[in-house]
Amino acid sequence: MSNSIFTEQDTARMRQITPGLLEWYHRNARALPWREHPTPYRVWVSEIMLQQTRVEAVRPYFARFMAALPDVASLAAADEALLFKLWEGLGYYSRARNLQKAAKILVKDYGGRLPASHAALLSLPGVGPYTAGAVASIAFGIPAAAVDGNVLRVLSRILCKRENMSAPAVKKEAENLLTAILPAGFPGDFNQAMMELGATVCTPGLPRCRSCPAAAFCLGLEKGCPAELPVKPPKKARKIIERTVPVIWSDQGVLLRRRPGKGLLAGLWEFPALDGRLEPAALKGYVEEWGGQVRQVRRLADSRHIFTHLEWHMRGYGLRTDCFDPPPEWVWASAEALLQEYALPSAYKIYLEEARQLLCAAAAGI
């Protein structure tokens, strides 16, 4: 590994931890639904869902998704509205779009099955080096490394590396190192063991070194600095956008509009939010432009939602209006439709609940 941050000594050290790490994993691995029946389809869907999302958050989504779309063919043929509704609350909706794009390719070119090829997996929409390595190794036993944030953190601590582990060149070198030491016959178990170690023991902040099967070989622990690793570059400040969210309801339901087909939260439904902190008088003016008349105004909660590079700071109002014909791409949604048909981003979670309460109260004559 010339000119690499990883040395031959590093490779030898990682080989030393392998037997104990596998034994620890086989004794301590969490019982997860995608591990119980690791078919290629289930592994693939779970890995896409787990990108930037906690395991416990994914569990109910995975069960619901599998019940509705149990195989590649059903995913490829699914209506987009159903797909987004199943994904509602998981965020990063481009993952769901890419899942379906890939499923259509699998139906067309691979007989509705995931290919037992690392290169072919890597060619699918939404599948990067980590996901390709995870599916290839876990579902097919192919000796391919799967390097995510957990694995990079474990590596940086065991080998006491202070380089930026998230840099693409370093990640590639990490893949090469781990591919070289994958145990014959157990590449999927090894990859999952590294991920499990990072998720449950070698965690961000203070690691649980006394419980670690690699403690005897960990240079970070030996040098007393595991909690300092990995060293991360400073994050750029997020852009803050002030928004006003009017929850507009009438006897016809609550008013939703579809977001543009490209960009942030593309194609999802939302309340007709407006940039800036607006007062009720301004909101009434907008409603009149849209064709309605405001009969009642309620102040709703403030909320904040964090995206990767920006934050929405939101102020909410409930606006009771008369019935009117909304603009194109807007709909009146009933309480039942909000629950079952229309997928709204988790950014609006608090206002979605407020909308349901307002509609229920109106139905009860309150």
Secondary structure by P-SEA (a helix, b strand, c coil): cccccccaaaaaaaaaaaaaaaaaaaaccccccccccccaaaaaaaaaaacccccccaaaaaaaaaaacccaaaaaaccaaaaaaaacccccaaaaaaaaaaaaaaaacccccccccaaaaaacccccaaaaaaaaacccccbbbbbcaaaaaaaaaaaccccccccaaaaaaaaaaaaaccccccaaaaaaaaaaaaacccccccccccccccccccccccccccccccccccccbbbbbbbbbbbccccccbbbbbcccccccccccccccccccccaaaaaaaaaaacccccbbbbbbbbcccccccccbbbbbbbbbccccccccccccccccccccccccccaaaaaaaaaaaaaaaaacc
